[in-house]
Amino acid sequence: MLISRMKKATAPKNINQYILILGMINITISLAADVVAYKLVFLGPALVPGAPLIFPLTYIIGDIVAEVYGYNAAKQIIWITLACELFFSIAIKLIIHLPSPNFWHDQPSYNQVVDPILRFVLAGILAVISSSFINIYIISKWKILMKGKHFWIRSLGSSAIGGFILVLITILFGFSGHLHFSQLGYMILSVYSIEILYSLLGVWPASLITGFLKMEEQLDVYDTETDFNPFR
């Protein structure tokens, strides 16, 4: 009887049930972007690597989490995602350089395609620390200024600013030495255009998801007294 009562008393409540899903999706998107980072794609006149075709979705998730659960929750998801990316890239880097049998002839393919992933992730960590925290900081601050209204404007504005910083850092650090300066400039312009397009297409679904989560979770955090230092 006592044990059953204790179990009943300590059973976890179903609180913030969707934030775990959002965090896992964020990590999955980031890891997928790391794998296809050096795959170059032509989309009409645009020259883009594979990562920007996936990664902008993390800005939409960041906006949703910051809007519903607050800046600190979004900050934790960013740091956990960065830690997962770093472990992922180091593990791949170490494993592909382990000794291979003589009859296995695919090592050059791994070296060419997967070996640079650690360099891209390290550049991405620097970029995300700069851009993603700026993104959630802006949308949280603007939420207070606009009294929780006009999520779509705040999301577009914060994503445009954070996305530009991300594109600039990742391409300069990730592709310098691989591409000519003019190609780097053309890629920055192409990728940033893709980022803006993603923001325009994603802001309406994000608004609907945000409204659903606020009602479902009975939560709508305003960061009026939040310490916005991302390292605390």
N, C-alpha and C positions, 0 to 999 in steps of 0.2 A: 504493500500500500504506500509506504513512504517513498520507495524508489519510483513508483509510477507517478506520484505527486511531484517529485523532483524533476522527472523528465518532462512532465507537463509544464512545470513552471519555467524550465530553462529552454523550452522549444523556441527556435528562432521565429520571429515574426516575418511575414511576407512584406517587407518594407523595401521600397526602391527596387522593385523586381526587374525592371528593364535596364538598369544601368550596367549590370553585368553583361547583358547581351550587347549593348552598345560598345562596351570596352573590348569584348572579344572580336567584334566586327572591326573595330579600329586596329587592333593588332594584326588581324588577318589581312586587311588592306595594306598595311605598312609592309608586312613581310612579302606579300605578292609584288608590291612595287619594287622592293629591293632586288628580287630575282630577275625582273625584266628591265632593270635600270639601264642596261647598255644595249638593249634592243632598239634600234633606230627605226622609225616609222615615218612614211610619207602619207600625210592626209591632205590630198589636194596640193596646195602650195606649201603647206606647213611641214617642217621637219621637227619631229619630236621624239625623245626617247620614250620607252614604254611606261616608265613610272608615272609621268603626269597624266596618263590616261586612267590611272587608278587612284593615285594618292590624293587628289583634291577632295575625294569623298570624306577624308579624315577631317577636313575643315568643316564640312557640314555636320559631322558627328560632334566635333568640338563645340560648334555653335549650339547644337541641341542640348548637349550636356550642361554647358555653361548657363544656358537660358533656364533650364528646368532645375538642375541640381546645384548650380552655383559654380563659381570659379575654382574652389578647392577640389571639387570632384573632377572637373575637367583637367586640372593640373595633375592630379594623381594618375589619371588615365594616360596622359602624355608621358609622364616619367616611367610608368610601367611598360608602355609600348616601346620606349627608347631602350630600356633594359632588355626586353625580349629581342629587339632587333640586334643589339650588340652581341648577345649570346648566340643568336642565330648565325650571324656573319662569322664570328670567331670559330664556332663549331664547324661550319662549312670550310673555312680557310684551313683549319687544322686537318680535317679528314681527307680533303682532296690531295693533300701533300704527304699522306702516309704512303709507304712503299706499296707498289702494285705488282702483281704477277706478270711475267714476261708475255703471256698469251693475251693479256688485256691491252687493247690498243686505243682506248677512248680517253686516255689521260690528257692529250693535247686539247681535246674539246672542252673538258672541264677547266683546264688552265685558261683557255681563251674566254669562255663564257662566264664562269662562276668565280674564278679567282679574284677579279677586281671588286667583289661585292663588299669586302671590308672597307675599302677606300670610299666607296659610295656611301656606306652606312655612317662612317665617321663624318663625312661631309654633310650627310643628312641630319645627323645629331646636332651639329653646329647650326644648321639651317632651321631645324625644328625648334631648338631652344630659342632661336631668335624670332621665328615667324609664328609658330603655333601659340606661344605664350602671348605674343602681341595680339593675335587673333582673339583669344578668349578674354584678354584684358580689355580690348576695345569693346567687344559686344557686352561685357559685364558692366563697364562704366557707362556706356550709352544706354543700357537698360535703365539705370538709375536716372540719367538725365531725361530720358523720354518716358519715364514712369511706366516702363514695361510695354509700351506700344511700339508699333512699326518694327516688328522683328525682322521682316524681310529687308528693310533698309539697313538695319544694323548688321545683319548677316552679310549682305552684299559688300558693305563698306569694310567690315573687318576682314573678310576673306580676300578682298582686292588688295588691301595693304599687306596682310600676312603672306598672301600668295606671291606677291612680287618679291618680297625678301627671300622666300623659300627658293623661288626659281633662280634668282640671281646667285645665291650662295651655292646651291647644289650643282648648277651647270658650270660655274667657274671653277669650283673645286673638283667636281667629278669628271669634267671633260677637258680641262686645260692640259695641253700636251698631246691630246688625241685628235683635236680638231683645230682648224685654222681660226684665227680671231674673228674673221667675218662670218664663219659658220657658227661660232659661239653666239655672236650677236643675233644672227638670224634664228638660232634655236631658242634664245631667250625670248625673243618676240613671239615666236610660234607657240612656245609652251605657255607663256603668260596669257595669250589669247585663248588657249584651251582652258586655262584656269578660270578666266572670266566667264567663258561659256558654261563651264560646269556650275559656277556660282549662280548664273542666271537660271539654268535648268533645275538646279537642286533646291533653290530657295523656297519654292512653293510646296513641294513635298515636305521639306524641313519644317515649314510653318504648320502644316497639318499634323506632323508627328509631334511637334512641340505642344500644340494644343491638346492632343490626345494624352500625352504623358502628364501634363499638368492636371488634367481631370482624373486620370487613372491613378496617379501617385499621390494626388492631393498635395502637391508641392509646387512652389514657385519662389525660388530663392532670389533675394536681392542682396548683393554684396556691399552693403552700406558700410560695414565695419571690417571688411576683409583685408588682410595683409596680402598684397598682390606680389610680393617677392616670390618668384618661382622657385627659389632655392631653399625656402623654408617649408 
